[in-house]
Amino acid sequence: MTKNKFITFEEVYEKKQRSKKIFIGTYITISLVLISLMTYFMGKS
């Protein structure tokens, strides 16, 4: 009972690390897409 009540520090840390990785991944993907779009339109004009 008490074991389930308390979430271990490691679990919280792992969740934070995972969400951070996902956030960084999406950020890099979005920036790459934006850069490619910018270069594409710059090359067109």
C-alpha positions in Angstrom: 0.0 0.0 0.0 2.6 2.5 1.1 4.9 1.4 -1.7 2.4 2.3 -4.4 1.6 5.7 -2.7 5.2 6.9 -3.0 6.5 7.3 -6.5 10.3 6.6 -6.4 12.6 9.4 -7.4 14.0 7.3 -10.2 10.6 6.9 -11.8 10.1 10.6 -11.8 13.6 11.2 -13.1 13.0 8.7 -15.9 9.7 10.3 -16.9 11.4 13.8 -16.9 14.2 12.5 -19.1 11.9 10.8 -21.5 9.7 13.9 -21.9 12.8 16.1 -22.3 14.1 13.8 -25.1 10.7 14.0 -26.8 10.7 17.8 -26.5 14.2 18.1 -27.9 13.4 15.7 -30.7 10.3 17.6 -31.8 12.2 21.0 -31.4 15.0 19.7 -33.7 12.5 18.3 -36.2 10.5 21.6 -36.4 13.7 23.7 -36.8 15.0 21.4 -39.5 11.7 21.6 -41.4 11.7 25.4 -41.1 15.3 25.7 -42.3 14.6 23.4 -45.3 11.4 25.4 -46.2 13.4 28.7 -45.9 16.2 27.5 -48.1 13.7 26.1 -50.6 11.9 29.5 -50.9 15.2 31.4 -51.0 16.4 29.2 -53.8 13.1 29.7 -55.7 13.2 33.5 -55.6 
